[in-house]
Amino acid sequence: MPDTLDTASESLSDFARKLEVATFYTNGDEERARQMIAGSLNDIYVIKGRFSSTSHFGAFIVFFNHYYLKLNSIYAIISDDFALKDMKTSRDWITFENDLASFAGNSQHDDVLDRQLRNALNTSFSLSFSGELKKLVEEQSDIEINRLFQQVVMDRMGLQSVNSVVDIEVISSLDMELHSLTSRKIPEIQEFQNKQKELEPDVQVDTEDDDREVLKGREVRLVLRGSLILAPISGRDIGLLVSGDRLKLKVVDTHEKAIQVLKAFNAITSDGVQPILGRIVSIRHRNDGGYTIYAIVAKGIYVKVEELEENIKIAIDTSGLDAEAGPDRISNAAVGAIVGLVVLLAALLAFVIYFVVN
């Protein structure tokens, strides 16, 4: 009996630990956490890759949360050792990660190039790249996935004649936390989050004194960087935009708060980031050419656009113009007034004719 109780106690403790971990990665959603424990919620892409070029061999493992489009970690190695070329991405992710870590501990590799490769991969994971990757995984487009990472290595590392192989497994954050050797763990993530909170200014994202001056007197919760959507045929000249105009914007920030805003607008799809609507609260001509535009997209949330071009046309929201009178449209009130005037003139003319005849 004591052994049975001990076993039950250990099982309960193990479940409690798993629930704590899973709840952290589901941002406090206990129902989704239980789904993760049950194995029905897998939110992590484990990207296993290796490549060879005319001068180097490389391999990497990436843990990427496809639900939040957010990187957890990247572990990368570059070496002249031919053995790295034979590393099998087809092996399960735990074996591949063990092989990679073992190679790093026992073989020669270039620490500087390792960091360069890690940074190259890290900076590639923009929202558009992440959205494209998710789309390709869902479509099981293995060739295109391989080409996507091959292009990153060639473009950002400057390597020539790159041959690469990339395989992806889908696992849960719980599996990653419990079994991965190289991924960031919860204490490290929490420490990073706490440091970010300490560094947050009143206006929370990369704000400058200029932003504070322009938005003075307004409730400001968040300022995001954005870009304009061009419409060469049907758009409005940027120089004709004024405060109050509604226009289409694309958020270019990729941090967690920006992603949360985009999700609230349903502006993240398998095709990447979609435009959202904003209303101009400030537009100023820049001394060096172009315009600085601030647009409000939700209560307390603004998008700042630094547009350096001047002779461009911008996509604006015309959904509110249908009810307005245009040069080729006469309102019902105007039609009524014209009809009434015609009737009045006809009556007056008949009255004049009556007196002339009599």
VMD Tcl script that draws the C-alpha trace (Angstrom):
set ca {
  {0.00 0.00 0.00}
  {2.72 2.59 0.84}
  {4.33 1.93 -2.54}
  {1.00 2.53 -4.25}
  {0.53 5.80 -2.38}
  {4.05 6.90 -3.24}
  {3.45 6.12 -6.90}
  {0.16 8.04 -6.89}
  {1.82 10.98 -5.15}
  {4.65 11.05 -7.69}
  {2.15 10.84 -10.56}
  {0.13 13.73 -9.13}
  {3.27 15.80 -8.60}
  {4.40 15.07 -12.16}
  {1.04 16.19 -13.57}
  {1.09 19.36 -11.47}
  {4.56 20.20 -12.78}
  {3.48 19.57 -16.38}
  {0.36 21.69 -15.88}
  {2.46 24.54 -14.52}
  {4.80 24.40 -17.53}
  {2.03 24.04 -20.10}
  {0.02 26.90 -18.54}
  {3.05 29.16 -18.82}
  {3.39 28.46 -22.53}
  {-0.35 28.92 -23.17}
  {-0.28 32.32 -21.48}
  {-2.40 31.16 -18.56}
  {-5.02 29.24 -20.54}
  {-5.46 26.11 -18.40}
  {-7.82 24.41 -20.87}
  {-5.26 24.63 -23.67}
  {-2.58 23.58 -21.18}
  {-4.47 20.37 -20.46}
  {-4.79 19.78 -24.21}
  {-1.01 20.17 -24.47}
  {-0.45 17.62 -21.72}
  {-2.84 15.23 -23.46}
  {-0.82 15.57 -26.66}
  {-3.54 17.27 -28.74}
  {-1.91 20.71 -28.81}
  {1.46 20.99 -30.55}
  {2.59 24.60 -30.92}
  {6.31 24.27 -31.73}
  {8.08 23.72 -35.04}
  {11.45 22.06 -34.49}
  {13.44 23.04 -37.58}
  {16.43 20.75 -38.19}
  {18.80 21.89 -40.89}
  {22.23 21.26 -42.32}
  {24.06 22.70 -45.31}
  {27.34 22.65 -47.18}
  {29.00 25.32 -49.29}
  {32.26 25.66 -51.17}
  {34.01 26.64 -47.93}
  {32.00 25.51 -44.89}
  {29.59 23.00 -43.40}
  {26.79 24.07 -41.08}
  {23.89 22.73 -39.03}
  {21.20 24.27 -36.85}
  {18.14 23.53 -34.78}
  {15.41 26.13 -34.31}
  {12.47 26.08 -31.88}
  {9.68 28.25 -33.26}
  {6.19 28.77 -31.83}
  {3.91 28.74 -34.87}
  {0.87 29.72 -32.79}
  {2.36 33.04 -31.68}
  {4.82 33.31 -34.61}
  {7.61 33.65 -32.06}
  {11.13 32.25 -31.82}
  {12.22 30.43 -28.70}
  {15.83 29.70 -29.61}
  {18.38 28.92 -32.31}
  {21.41 26.66 -31.90}
  {23.81 26.81 -34.85}
  {27.28 25.51 -35.74}
  {29.65 26.13 -38.66}
  {32.75 23.99 -39.14}
  {35.26 22.77 -41.70}
  {34.78 19.24 -40.38}
  {33.28 17.02 -43.07}
  {31.45 15.01 -40.39}
  {28.96 17.85 -39.99}
  {27.78 17.24 -43.55}
  {26.65 13.75 -42.61}
  {24.39 14.86 -39.76}
  {20.93 13.41 -40.46}
  {18.01 15.84 -40.22}
  {15.67 12.88 -40.79}
  {16.39 11.62 -37.28}
  {13.96 12.53 -34.50}
  {14.58 15.99 -33.05}
  {15.96 14.75 -29.72}
  {18.60 12.61 -31.46}
  {19.47 15.38 -33.90}
  {19.85 17.91 -31.07}
  {22.02 15.47 -29.10}
  {24.21 14.89 -32.18}
  {24.57 18.63 -32.70}
  {25.46 19.31 -29.06}
  {27.90 16.39 -29.06}
  {29.59 17.70 -32.18}
  {29.90 21.16 -30.62}
  {31.54 19.68 -27.54}
  {33.96 17.35 -29.29}
  {34.84 18.87 -32.68}
  {36.38 22.05 -34.02}
  {33.96 24.81 -35.01}
  {34.14 28.57 -35.50}
  {32.52 30.50 -32.63}
  {32.39 33.73 -34.65}
  {30.71 32.09 -37.62}
  {28.40 30.23 -35.24}
  {27.15 33.57 -33.91}
  {26.86 34.99 -37.42}
  {24.72 32.05 -38.53}
  {22.57 32.30 -35.42}
  {22.06 36.03 -36.00}
  {21.34 35.48 -39.70}
  {18.60 32.99 -38.87}
  {17.26 35.10 -36.02}
  {16.89 38.28 -38.10}
  {15.23 36.32 -40.90}
  {12.21 35.45 -38.77}
  {10.17 38.53 -39.63}
  {6.39 38.26 -39.55}
  {6.24 37.83 -43.32}
  {8.92 35.08 -43.21}
  {7.18 33.38 -40.28}
  {3.82 33.52 -42.03}
  {5.32 32.09 -45.22}
  {7.01 29.29 -43.25}
  {3.76 28.38 -41.50}
  {1.93 28.31 -44.82}
  {4.54 26.03 -46.38}
  {4.50 23.65 -43.42}
  {0.71 23.40 -43.55}
  {0.95 22.70 -47.29}
  {3.76 20.17 -46.68}
  {5.90 21.96 -49.27}
  {9.21 20.39 -48.24}
  {11.11 21.62 -51.30}
  {9.99 25.22 -50.76}
  {10.82 25.07 -47.05}
  {14.32 23.88 -47.91}
  {14.68 26.65 -50.48}
  {13.52 29.24 -47.94}
  {16.35 28.43 -45.52}
  {18.86 27.87 -48.29}
  {18.21 31.43 -49.45}
  {18.74 32.76 -45.92}
  {22.14 31.06 -45.66}
  {23.22 32.32 -49.08}
  {21.94 35.88 -48.73}
  {22.79 36.62 -45.12}
  {25.98 34.58 -44.75}
  {27.34 35.35 -48.22}
  {28.07 31.68 -48.93}
  {28.18 30.29 -52.45}
  {26.90 27.02 -53.95}
  {24.91 26.11 -50.88}
  {23.27 22.69 -50.69}
  {20.90 22.25 -47.77}
  {18.46 19.83 -46.18}
  {15.73 20.97 -43.78}
  {13.22 18.81 -41.89}
  {10.53 20.01 -39.49}
  {8.84 18.21 -36.60}
  {5.81 19.56 -34.73}
  {5.95 19.16 -30.95}
  {4.62 20.95 -27.89}
  {6.25 23.60 -25.71}
  {5.96 21.08 -22.89}
  {8.11 18.58 -24.82}
  {10.59 21.33 -25.56}
  {10.81 22.43 -21.91}
  {11.23 18.91 -20.55}
  {13.50 17.31 -23.15}
  {15.43 19.92 -25.12}
  {19.11 20.61 -24.45}
  {19.44 23.94 -26.26}
  {16.08 25.75 -26.02}
  {15.40 28.63 -23.65}
  {13.73 27.44 -20.46}
  {11.05 29.15 -18.39}
  {13.39 30.81 -15.82}
  {15.43 32.38 -18.62}
  {12.28 33.55 -20.43}
  {10.87 35.02 -17.21}
  {14.12 36.82 -16.46}
  {14.11 38.33 -19.96}
  {10.46 39.39 -19.64}
  {11.13 41.06 -16.28}
  {14.06 43.01 -17.72}
  {11.89 44.14 -20.62}
  {9.24 45.41 -18.21}
  {11.84 47.38 -16.25}
  {13.04 49.05 -19.43}
  {9.56 50.02 -20.69}
  {9.07 53.81 -20.92}
  {5.69 55.57 -20.47}
  {5.03 55.22 -24.18}
  {6.00 51.66 -24.53}
  {7.78 50.98 -27.81}
  {10.84 52.85 -29.06}
  {9.31 56.27 -28.38}
  {11.21 59.49 -28.83}
  {10.68 62.99 -27.47}
  {9.18 63.86 -30.84}
  {6.50 61.18 -30.39}
  {5.61 62.49 -26.97}
  {5.24 66.03 -28.31}
  {3.00 65.01 -31.22}
  {0.81 62.78 -29.07}
  {0.75 65.14 -26.09}
  {-2.64 65.19 -24.37}
  {-3.69 61.84 -25.84}
  {-3.97 58.50 -24.10}
  {-1.00 56.52 -25.39}
  {-0.62 52.84 -24.59}
  {1.49 51.75 -27.53}
  {3.30 53.25 -30.53}
  {4.12 50.83 -33.35}
  {6.24 51.32 -36.44}
  {4.42 50.93 -39.72}
  {4.49 51.49 -43.46}
  {1.99 52.79 -45.99}
  {0.18 50.72 -48.61}
  {0.77 52.10 -52.10}
  {-2.02 52.40 -54.67}
  {-0.49 53.91 -57.85}
  {-3.80 53.94 -59.76}
  {-6.60 54.56 -57.27}
  {-4.71 56.06 -54.35}
  {-4.44 59.62 -53.08}
  {-1.29 61.72 -53.42}
  {0.55 61.62 -50.11}
  {0.84 65.40 -50.15}
  {-2.95 65.70 -50.10}
  {-3.46 63.62 -46.97}
  {-4.79 65.50 -43.94}
  {-5.65 64.71 -40.33}
  {-8.82 62.67 -40.17}
  {-8.15 60.70 -43.34}
  {-8.49 56.94 -42.95}
  {-5.75 54.95 -44.63}
  {-4.39 51.44 -44.88}
  {-1.27 50.66 -42.85}
  {1.03 47.71 -42.38}
  {2.63 47.16 -38.96}
  {6.33 46.29 -39.36}
  {7.22 45.74 -35.70}
  {7.62 42.05 -34.79}
  {7.74 42.10 -30.98}
  {5.12 40.35 -28.85}
  {2.93 43.40 -28.29}
  {2.78 44.13 -32.02}
  {1.75 40.53 -32.69}
  {-0.98 40.78 -30.04}
  {-2.36 43.90 -31.75}
  {-2.28 42.22 -35.16}
  {-4.04 39.14 -33.78}
  {-6.74 41.38 -32.30}
  {-7.32 42.78 -35.80}
  {-7.16 39.29 -37.36}
  {-4.32 40.72 -39.43}
  {-2.04 37.67 -39.28}
  {-2.95 34.96 -41.77}
  {-1.15 32.15 -43.52}
  {-0.21 34.75 -46.15}
  {1.57 36.89 -43.58}
  {0.72 40.28 -42.08}
  {-2.32 42.03 -43.55}
  {-3.02 45.80 -43.63}
  {-5.14 47.44 -40.94}
  {-7.03 50.73 -40.99}
  {-5.93 53.85 -39.14}
  {-7.06 57.47 -38.88}
  {-4.41 60.17 -39.28}
  {-3.91 62.31 -36.18}
  {-0.76 64.05 -37.41}
  {1.05 64.40 -40.73}
  {4.15 66.55 -41.14}
  {6.52 67.20 -44.00}
  {10.06 66.14 -43.14}
  {13.00 68.50 -43.59}
  {14.88 65.77 -45.45}
  {11.92 64.99 -47.69}
  {8.93 62.74 -47.24}
  {6.40 62.70 -44.41}
  {6.02 61.56 -40.80}
  {2.52 60.25 -40.13}
  {0.85 59.21 -36.89}
  {-2.40 57.24 -37.16}
  {-4.62 55.88 -34.42}
  {-5.72 52.26 -34.97}
  {-7.41 51.56 -31.63}
  {-7.89 53.31 -28.31}
  {-4.44 54.34 -27.11}
  {-2.65 52.50 -29.95}
  {-0.87 54.44 -32.69}
  {1.16 53.59 -35.76}
  {4.05 55.86 -36.74}
  {5.14 55.93 -40.37}
  {8.37 57.50 -41.63}
  {7.82 57.77 -45.39}
  {10.82 59.16 -47.28}
  {9.15 59.33 -50.70}
  {6.96 62.24 -51.81}
  {5.62 61.45 -55.28}
  {3.53 58.41 -54.32}
  {-0.15 57.55 -54.02}
  {-1.48 55.97 -50.85}
  {-4.30 53.47 -50.36}
  {-7.07 55.09 -48.32}
  {-10.29 53.71 -46.87}
  {-13.24 54.71 -49.05}
  {-15.91 52.61 -47.31}
  {-17.37 55.71 -45.69}
  {-17.69 57.62 -48.95}
  {-20.61 55.68 -50.42}
  {-23.17 57.75 -48.56}
  {-21.54 61.05 -49.50}
  {-22.54 63.13 -52.51}
  {-19.97 63.07 -55.26}
  {-19.63 64.95 -58.56}
  {-21.71 62.29 -60.33}
  {-24.25 61.70 -57.55}
  {-27.14 63.89 -56.30}
  {-28.63 63.29 -52.87}
  {-32.33 62.64 -52.31}
  {-32.72 66.00 -50.60}
  {-31.21 67.78 -53.60}
  {-33.54 65.95 -55.99}
  {-36.55 66.96 -53.90}
  {-35.45 70.60 -53.88}
  {-35.04 70.63 -57.67}
  {-38.47 69.05 -58.24}
  {-40.07 71.56 -55.90}
  {-38.41 74.46 -57.71}
  {-39.61 73.19 -61.09}
  {-43.18 72.90 -59.79}
  {-43.01 76.41 -58.34}
  {-41.70 77.87 -61.60}
  {-44.39 76.09 -63.60}
  {-47.11 77.45 -61.29}
  {-45.67 80.96 -61.53}
  {-45.50 80.78 -65.33}
  {-49.13 79.60 -65.52}
  {-50.20 82.46 -63.27}
  {-48.41 85.05 -65.48}
  {-49.93 83.59 -68.68}
  {-53.44 83.69 -67.15}
  {-53.22 87.42 -66.41}
  {-51.71 88.25 -69.83}
  {-54.44 86.38 -71.70}
  {-57.23 87.95 -69.64}
}
mol new
graphics top color blue
foreach p $ca { graphics top sphere $p radius 0.5 }
foreach p [lrange $ca 0 end-1] q [lrange $ca 1 end] { graphics top cylinder $p $q radius 0.2 }
display resetview
